[in-house]
Structures are given as structure tokens and as C-alpha cells.
């Protein structure tokens, strides 16, 4: 196995703030240090275990142990929970509870948290354990009710078609609900997935996890727990009453200090914009950091709530509004005291809520989460009095041997695939490279000679008269266009002559840059578990050391 390292800046889709975070320019370092407390690739945070009193740790670990049965966790997980009880720090990551485990980036996050916990323990001599936080309280069902796998020629997106009429927490969605129809949709999705995954062993695990009656959060948690069971990854669903009670002080602060937090967040947003970046979350007057879950369908406090999750907004007279109902601050504080699970944090408060519950030494996030932290930092300062170190997750593309051999045969690099964007574009490039050397030389010689003469002529005519020079420039552009057209015609001829180029280009793009997306963001993690089996988690953990600060291309 070998790998390549490419700068994040060479890849599409990342924000300017994230690019500057992982590849800072000298001018940008000072600005970034105002928003991020540590270098993203430094381990300075490893020796700083956040204080957490013994009683809090005991309640936390008891709650985690109660979830081990739900996620079918083994001895390594239980041992790490006991390390938490005895004073260990946590390296935390998290992800939405996507169908069948979601995209590959889910596995990359978990692997990075595991590797960073290992490194922190080794370097500091203090125990660090990896924790995976399930984002089960989100309500964007469309985002999690899908998974993308591959057939031989296309991306196949599977969906359960879960009912999205109400904004319920996604983790509480029950698989196979609505009787026979729901059961049938679940079984059809499992059958399709199994067929696309070639009936690999992972398909049996999918069936064990995604059973009728399980929730999205429960099924996802079992899958991730099993995938990384050898590393003792603690999977945590904090939607229940016991965890919310442990994080109640953060929720209380968001109610009592709403004006101060709003002012600080608006100021930080302006600061980011003035520096040439943008705020991930739009914060306006009346903005709240909280959601309220309707009490209508709440039942057992130890289970995920099925009530509707609505954003709280503050009114001009100091009240709070959720849907059609208005609350006073005192009423919200009463709900927090008696039913804390009904209040949940938004994207800016969530990391602070998380780090109120856990002794978090560092958080491992993707590009969007890292950008969120620039805003969340002011919430950290005002509620916790400290800022947790945020680290970028492993960013990677996995290339299987057959695809690697095809790329080598056609002298195609990973960046050429990304730059081509489509199979057609890549095939054209491959066709150009397949042209005989003599033909390439003749076209290049003609093009270079024409370009030299046109440049000289345009400059001469511009010196005679500006308008004449502009006309000459337009005419020269048309001639250059026709020369490029000749190049494309020659490449297309080679492409037609060797039809296999199109087939090979399609396979390369489909696997490495499907539908114009980075592989890690679109294709399911289970696709790679099916192809590479039980060895894959250890391979990802090994590569998550991140001596490569950019995007790693791993040839398997």
C-alpha cells in the first residue's frame, strides 16, 4: 500500500476558512489564532485533561454503560468507559445517523478520533479515549434517509422513504414503521444494498443492525460500534434525559445569557466577514441557540423523544417562541429542571453542550464543523471559560487495485480526475495522451508557432493603433480557438478508435469522483467495508496520523 498527499486547496468545495485553517498563510495565522486556540496538527492539547468532578464522571459513565447493550458493545468499549470513570480525557467526533452508516467520511472521522486518542495517551502519559457522538437530535430527515452505493456503471442511491411530515428528531425514527409497507421498504433497501455490495459479510451486519423496530440512531450506533469494536470506540447517543441533565448548565446559560451570547455571536460574524471569510450560521436579532421538543408525544425519559423539534426564537419583549406557543424564561428553566431532554442545542451550542457533558480534550471535525468553531469559540468562552481544540479529520480517497492499475495504464493521476470532473472530460484527456508521438509533435509545433506569430502580430498592430490592436486580439482569439478545436478533434478520433478509453474513464471517475463529488462525501462507508473487509478500520486508523495535512489518496 502507498499513498499520496495533496493540498486541500487543490480540491473543490472547501471553504476559505477551512483552507486557511489547514494551510495557513503567514498573514492568516494571527487572525486564525483569535478563533482557534491550537495549531490543527499540534498535540499540545494532549496534556490538558479538562476538569470534571467525580460525581459527574460517575453519572456519565453509568449512562454510557446503560447504552452498551443498545449498541451491542464489547469488552474494549466497556474498558474505555471505565477509563473515563477513572479520569481519562475524551477525543470526540460525531456525525448524523445516516442510513446504513452514511458516507465514507463517517469512518474517517471515527478513525481519526481513535488515532488521536492513541497518540495523546502515548505522548502525555494520560489516558485518552475515543468517543463518537451521534447527532440523533437533528431533524433533517432527507439528509439521513439515503445512502449511495455503486453498480458497475452508476451511483445508486437507496432510500427508505420515511415520513417527513413533521420535524421529528431523526434518531427517533423507527425502521419499518407503518406496518407492512414500512417493513417492505426496509427489506427492499437491504436487498438492494446486499446485491450492490456483492453479499459481502458486512451485509449480514447491516441486517442485524437495521431490523424492523430499531431506530435510525440505534441501528447506526450498533454498526459503528461493531466496525470499530477492536479499538474500543465509545458510541454515545446523548438525546436521553440522563445526558441532558449532565449538560443542563450549558442549556441554562443559553437561556439566561441569551442577549450577551447573541451580541458576541453577531460581533464574531462581522469579524469573520471583515477578514474575508463568512459565518457558517447566520445569527440575527432574536437568534436562539436552542430547540424545544414538543411535549405532546414524549414518553419514557430513557428513550429518544418522538416530539416535534422546533427552533426557539426570542421576541422583542423578552419572551421565547416555538411554533405557535410562547414561553417565558422561567418556563423554559422549569422544563430544563424537570424534562431536560426537551431542550436541545443548535449547531453553535452543540459542541459546548457536548463538552459540558464530556471531558473533551479535542474535537475531530470535518470542514464545515471546523468553520463552525470560529463562531462557537465565543460561546465556549462565555459558558465554559475555555475553548476546546478542534482538529481536522482524515480526508481521503481510497483507490482499489483494479482502478489503480487502470489509472497507471493510462498515466492518469488523481488530480487529473478531479480537474476533468466528468468521465467524458477524463476520456478526452486520455485520448489526447493516446495519440501517436508524431501527431502530438505536429499539433504542438503548429500551435506554438501560430501562438508566437499571433502574439507578435497583435502587439505590432496595437502599437499602430489601439482599436486595430483590439480587433487583432479578437481575430487571434478565434484562430487559437480553431487550433484548440483541431486538438480536440484529434483527441476525439483517438477516443473513438479505442472505445475502451471511455469505459475505463467511466470506471475511474465513478470510483474516485462520483457525480462531481469527493468520494468520501458521497459513497457509503459500507461500500469500502464490503470491498476491503475487517482490515479497513485498522488501515484508516493507521493513515489518520495526518502527517499529510491535506487530502490523502490511499492505494489499497
WOPE-V791628 format. One record per residue. N is the residue number from 1. RES is the residue in one small letter. SS is DSSP state (2 for helix, 1 for strand, 0 for the rest). PHI is phi in degrees with one decimal (none if undefined). Layout:
# WOPE-V791628
n res ss phi
N RES SS PHI
N RES SS PHI
This chain:
# WOPE-V791628
n res ss phi
1 x 0 none
2 x 1 -135.5
3 x 1 -145.8
4 x 1 -122.8
5 x 1 -121.8
6 x 1 -120.5
7 x 0 -59.5
8 x 2 -57.8
9 x 2 -65.0
10 x 2 -85.2
11 x 0 -104.7
12 x 0 -81.3
13 x 0 97.3
14 x 0 -87.6
15 x 0 -78.7
16 x 2 -60.4
17 x 2 -65.5
18 x 2 -68.4
19 x 2 -60.5
20 x 2 -69.0
21 x 2 -65.5
22 x 2 -91.0
23 x 0 -132.4
24 x 0 -68.3
25 x 0 -84.1
26 x 2 -53.7
27 x 2 -71.3
28 x 2 -86.1
29 x 2 -60.0
30 x 2 -61.4
31 x 2 -64.2
32 x 2 -65.0
33 x 2 -68.1
34 x 2 -72.3
35 x 2 -107.3
36 x 0 -124.7
37 x 0 -77.0
38 x 0 -134.1
39 x 0 -63.0
40 x 0 -64.1
41 x 0 -115.8
42 x 0 -90.2
43 x 0 -107.5
44 x 2 -59.6
45 x 2 -70.5
46 x 2 -63.1
47 x 2 -88.9
48 x 0 -111.6
49 x 0 -86.5
50 x 0 -60.4
51 x 0 -70.1
52 x 0 -151.6
53 x 0 -67.5
54 x 2 -60.3
55 x 2 -64.5
56 x 2 -63.3
57 x 2 -59.5
58 x 2 -64.4
59 x 2 -66.5
60 x 2 -61.6
61 x 2 -70.5
62 x 2 -62.4
63 x 2 -65.5
64 x 2 -65.7
65 x 2 -63.9
66 x 2 -64.6
67 x 2 -84.7
68 x 2 -63.4
69 x 0 -66.9
70 x 0 -60.8
71 x 0 -100.1
72 x 0 54.9
73 x 0 -76.7
74 x 0 -99.9
75 x 2 -63.4
76 x 2 -66.1
77 x 2 -68.1
78 x 2 -61.8
79 x 2 -63.2
80 x 2 -70.0
81 x 2 -63.6
82 x 2 -66.8
83 x 2 -64.5
84 x 2 -60.6
85 x 2 -59.7
86 x 0 -94.3
87 x 0 113.8
88 x 0 -67.9
89 x 1 -92.6
90 x 1 -114.9
91 x 1 -106.3
92 x 1 -112.0
93 x 1 -141.8
94 x 1 -170.7
95 x 1 -165.4
96 x 1 -64.8
97 x 0 -87.3
98 x 0 -66.6
99 x 2 -56.3
100 x 2 55.5
101 x 2 95.3
102 x 0 72.1
103 x 1 -72.0
104 x 0 -54.1
105 x 2 -58.3
106 x 2 -59.6
107 x 2 -67.3
108 x 2 -65.8
109 x 2 -63.2
110 x 2 -59.8
111 x 2 -62.9
112 x 2 -67.9
113 x 2 -60.5
114 x 2 -63.3
115 x 2 -64.6
116 x 2 -66.6
117 x 2 -65.8
118 x 2 -62.1
119 x 2 -64.5
120 x 2 -64.4
121 x 2 -63.4
122 x 2 -66.3
123 x 2 -76.2
124 x 2 -96.4
125 x 0 76.7
126 x 0 -112.2
127 x 0 -63.9
128 x 1 -130.3
129 x 1 -123.6
130 x 1 -84.8
131 x 1 -129.3
132 x 1 -111.2
133 x 1 -90.2
134 x 1 -78.9
135 x 1 -83.5
136 x 0 -85.1
137 x 0 -93.7
138 x 0 -65.4
139 x 0 -127.5
140 x 0 -85.4
141 x 2 -65.4
142 x 2 -58.6
143 x 2 -73.4
144 x 2 -102.3
145 x 0 -86.6
146 x 0 -164.5
147 x 1 -151.4
148 x 1 -110.4
149 x 1 -120.0
150 x 1 -120.5
151 x 0 -94.1
152 x 0 -70.6
153 x 0 -128.4
154 x 0 -156.4
155 x 1 -82.5
156 x 1 -111.3
157 x 1 -101.5
158 x 1 -100.0
159 x 0 -138.2
160 x 0 -89.3
161 x 0 68.5
162 x 0 -66.2
163 x 0 -65.3
164 x 0 -118.7
165 x 0 -72.1
166 x 0 -127.3
167 x 0 -81.9
168 x 1 -90.5
169 x 0 -56.8
170 x 2 -65.0
171 x 2 -64.1
172 x 2 -84.0
173 x 0 -63.0
174 x 1 -92.8
175 x 0 -73.1
176 x 0 75.7
177 x 0 -70.7
178 x 0 68.6
179 x 2 65.9
180 x 2 -60.8
181 x 2 -63.0
182 x 2 -64.9
183 x 2 -61.7
184 x 2 -65.5
185 x 2 -62.1
186 x 2 -64.6
187 x 2 -66.0
188 x 2 -64.1
189 x 2 -64.8
190 x 2 -65.5
191 x 2 -65.0
192 x 2 -61.5
193 x 2 -61.6
194 x 2 -61.3
195 x 2 -65.6
196 x 2 -67.7
197 x 0 -90.1
198 x 0 67.3
199 x 0 53.5
200 x 0 -66.4
201 x 0 -54.2
202 x 2 -61.9
203 x 2 -67.5
204 x 2 -67.2
205 x 2 -65.5
206 x 2 -58.6
207 x 2 -68.2
208 x 2 -68.7
209 x 2 -83.3
210 x 0 -96.4
211 x 0 -101.4
212 x 0 -54.0
213 x 0 98.9
214 x 0 -76.1
215 x 1 -93.1
216 x 2 -59.0
217 x 2 -65.8
218 x 2 -64.6
219 x 2 -66.8
220 x 2 -61.2
221 x 2 -61.0
222 x 2 -64.7
223 x 2 -64.4
224 x 2 -67.9
225 x 2 -58.9
226 x 2 -66.3
227 x 2 -61.1
228 x 0 -113.7
229 x 2 -63.3
230 x 2 -66.1
231 x 2 -100.8
232 x 0 68.5
233 x 0 -63.6
234 x 1 -86.4
235 x 1 -95.1
236 x 1 -132.2
237 x 0 -110.5
238 x 0 -92.8
239 x 0 -78.5
240 x 0 -86.1
241 x 2 -61.6
242 x 2 -64.0
243 x 2 -71.2
244 x 2 -63.3
245 x 2 -64.7
246 x 2 -69.4
247 x 0 -101.2
248 x 2 -61.5
249 x 2 -64.0
250 x 2 -69.4
251 x 2 -67.0
252 x 2 -63.3
253 x 2 -63.0
254 x 2 -66.9
255 x 2 -80.4
256 x 2 -74.1
257 x 0 -114.8
258 x 2 -59.4
259 x 2 -63.0
260 x 2 -63.6
261 x 2 -67.4
262 x 2 -61.2
263 x 2 -60.2
264 x 2 -65.6
265 x 2 -69.8
266 x 2 -63.6
267 x 2 -63.8
268 x 2 -65.7
269 x 2 -61.4
270 x 2 -64.7
271 x 2 -64.1
272 x 2 -63.6
273 x 2 -65.6
274 x 2 -65.5
275 x 0 -85.7
276 x 0 95.1
277 x 0 -105.5
278 x 0 -137.3
279 x 0 -79.1
280 x 0 -67.4
281 x 0 -114.6
282 x 0 -75.1
283 x 0 -111.3
284 x 0 -124.8
285 x 0 -59.9
286 x 0 89.1
287 x 0 -62.3
288 x 0 -126.3
289 x 0 -95.2
290 x 1 -125.6
291 x 1 -116.9
292 x 1 -122.6
293 x 1 -92.4
294 x 0 -57.0
295 x 0 -79.5
296 x 0 -56.6
297 x 0 -119.7
298 x 0 -81.5
299 x 0 -131.5
300 x 0 -77.7
301 x 0 -66.2
302 x 0 -83.8
303 x 0 -111.2
304 x 0 -62.6
305 x 0 -85.5
306 x 0 -101.8
307 x 0 -73.2
308 x 1 -76.0
309 x 1 -97.5
310 x 1 -123.1
311 x 1 -70.2
312 x 0 -91.3
313 x 1 -126.2
314 x 1 -92.8
315 x 0 -93.8
316 x 0 -62.8
317 x 0 -93.8
318 x 0 85.9
319 x 0 -87.9
320 x 1 -123.8
321 x 1 -121.4
322 x 1 -131.0
323 x 0 64.7
324 x 0 -92.2
325 x 1 -102.9
326 x 1 -113.5
327 x 1 -126.7
328 x 0 -90.6
329 x 2 -61.2
330 x 2 -62.7
331 x 2 -67.5
332 x 2 -65.7
333 x 2 -65.5
334 x 2 -68.7
335 x 2 -60.8
336 x 2 -60.3
337 x 2 -72.4
338 x 2 -104.8
339 x 0 -137.3
340 x 2 -60.0
341 x 2 -68.1
342 x 2 -78.9
343 x 1 -103.7
344 x 1 -138.1
345 x 1 -85.3
346 x 0 -86.2
347 x 2 -61.9
348 x 2 -81.5
349 x 2 -88.9
350 x 2 -54.5
351 x 2 -63.7
352 x 2 -71.3
353 x 2 -58.6
354 x 2 -58.6
355 x 2 -83.7
356 x 2 -78.8
357 x 2 -82.2
358 x 0 -108.3
359 x 0 -83.0
360 x 1 -79.2
361 x 1 -87.3
362 x 1 -157.2
363 x 1 -115.8
364 x 1 -101.6
365 x 1 -131.3
366 x 0 -85.3
367 x 2 -54.3
368 x 2 -66.7
369 x 2 -64.9
370 x 2 -60.2
371 x 2 -65.3
372 x 2 -56.7
373 x 2 -62.4
374 x 2 -62.8
375 x 2 -86.0
376 x 2 -60.9
377 x 2 -55.0
378 x 2 -70.6
379 x 2 -70.3
380 x 2 -55.8
381 x 2 -60.4
382 x 2 -83.8
383 x 2 -102.3
384 x 0 -100.4
385 x 0 74.3
386 x 0 -156.6
387 x 0 -123.9
388 x 0 -71.8
389 x 1 -65.6
390 x 1 -113.6
391 x 1 -122.7
392 x 1 -75.4
393 x 0 -70.7
394 x 0 -59.1
395 x 1 -110.0
396 x 1 -152.6
397 x 1 -118.9
398 x 1 -101.7
399 x 1 -118.6
400 x 0 -76.0
401 x 2 -54.8
402 x 2 -63.6
403 x 2 -69.9
404 x 2 -61.4
405 x 2 -65.0
406 x 2 -65.3
407 x 2 -61.6
408 x 2 -64.7
409 x 2 -63.2
410 x 0 -105.4
411 x 0 54.8
412 x 0 -103.7
413 x 0 -99.1
414 x 2 -60.5
415 x 2 -65.8
416 x 2 -65.1
417 x 2 -65.4
418 x 2 -64.2
419 x 2 -68.1
420 x 2 -69.3
421 x 0 72.7
422 x 0 -127.0
423 x 2 -64.1
424 x 2 -63.0
425 x 2 -63.5
426 x 2 -66.9
427 x 2 -61.9
428 x 2 -61.9
429 x 2 -64.0
430 x 2 -66.5
431 x 2 -64.3
432 x 2 -63.4
433 x 2 -71.7
434 x 2 -79.6
435 x 0 -62.5
436 x 0 -55.7
437 x 2 -56.5
438 x 2 -61.5
439 x 2 -65.0
440 x 2 -59.9
441 x 2 -65.2
442 x 2 -64.5
443 x 2 -66.1
444 x 2 -63.9
445 x 2 -63.4
446 x 2 -64.0
447 x 2 -64.7
448 x 2 -66.3
449 x 2 -63.2
450 x 2 -62.5
451 x 2 -62.6
452 x 2 -63.7
453 x 2 -67.4
454 x 2 -65.6
455 x 2 -62.1
456 x 2 -63.8
457 x 2 -66.9
458 x 2 -63.1
459 x 2 -64.7
460 x 2 -63.9
461 x 2 -71.5
462 x 2 -66.4
463 x 2 -69.3
464 x 2 -72.2
465 x 0 -162.1
466 x 2 -62.0
467 x 2 -63.8
468 x 2 -62.2
469 x 2 -64.2
470 x 2 -66.1
471 x 2 -63.0
472 x 2 -63.3
473 x 2 -63.6
474 x 2 -63.6
475 x 2 -63.6
476 x 2 -63.6
477 x 2 -62.0
478 x 2 -65.6
479 x 2 -66.5
480 x 2 -64.1
481 x 2 -59.2
482 x 2 -64.9
483 x 2 -64.4
484 x 2 -64.6
485 x 2 -65.2
486 x 2 -62.8
487 x 2 -61.1
488 x 2 -66.3
489 x 2 -62.5
490 x 2 -65.8
491 x 2 -65.1
492 x 2 -65.3
493 x 2 -61.4
494 x 2 -65.3
495 x 2 -65.0
496 x 2 -67.6
497 x 2 -67.8
498 x 0 -123.5
499 x 0 -60.0
500 x 2 -64.5
501 x 2 -59.8
502 x 2 -63.5
503 x 2 -62.3
504 x 2 -68.3
505 x 2 -62.6
506 x 2 -61.8
507 x 2 -64.5
508 x 2 -64.0
509 x 2 -65.9
510 x 2 -57.9
511 x 2 -84.8
512 x 2 -100.6
513 x 0 -143.4
514 x 2 -66.1
515 x 2 52.9
516 x 2 75.8
517 x 0 -120.2
518 x 0 -60.1
519 x 2 -50.5
520 x 2 -64.9
521 x 2 -90.2
522 x 2 -114.2
523 x 1 -77.4
524 x 1 -69.2
525 x 2 -61.0
526 x 2 -65.6
527 x 2 -60.3
528 x 2 -81.1
529 x 2 -66.1
530 x 2 -68.0
531 x 2 -76.6
532 x 2 -115.0
533 x 0 69.1
534 x 0 -67.1
535 x 2 -76.4
536 x 2 -63.8
537 x 2 -55.3
538 x 2 -64.9
539 x 2 -63.6
540 x 2 -67.3
541 x 2 -61.4
542 x 2 -61.5
543 x 2 -81.7
544 x 0 -82.9
545 x 0 -62.9
546 x 0 64.8
547 x 0 -67.2
548 x 0 -93.5
549 x 0 -81.9
550 x 0 -114.1
551 x 1 -103.4
552 x 1 -98.6
553 x 1 -104.1
554 x 1 -108.9
555 x 1 -90.7
556 x 0 -90.8
